[in-house]
């Protein structure tokens, strides 16, 4: 299984080392008021994707099966978001699903 990352200002990179997730999350600190480009994401080959927003909102959705309801949660620490991204990238879906997700996309405001 593999994955790709989606950068805040466009572009995807496949199968990057996990250390690249630190710079991916750092993109969220580069202009926190930019409402047009509010998130970065990891998309696993299983079609599950996690997006992390500048506000601390994290969403989980299946990008292929749109009838599956998206989920969201809020993180206080970037390390928590990073761990979710690593777990998804590694295909540890059971660990990802075990987080305290709430239904829907939530709200991107802090």
DADA-V872425 format. One record per backbone hydrogen bond with DSSP energy under -0.5 kcal/mol. NH is the residue of the N-H (numbers start at 1). CO is the residue of the C=O. If there is no record, write none. Layout:
nh={NH/NH}
co={CO/CO}
This chain:
nh={4/5/6/7/7/10/13/15/20/21/22/23/24/25/26/27/27/28/29/30/34/35/40/41/42/43/44/45/47/49/50/51/52/53/54/56/58/59/60/61/63/63/66/68/69/71/72/73/75/80/81/82/83/84/85/86/87/88/89/90/91/92/93/96/97/98/99/101/102/104}
co={43/13/41/5/11/7/5/3/17/18/19/19/20/21/22/23/24/25/26/27/31/33/52/6/50/4/48/2/44/61/42/59/40/57/38/53/73/51/71/49/47/61/64/65/67/60/102/58/56/77/77/78/79/80/81/82/83/84/85/86/88/87/91/92/93/94/96/99/72/70}
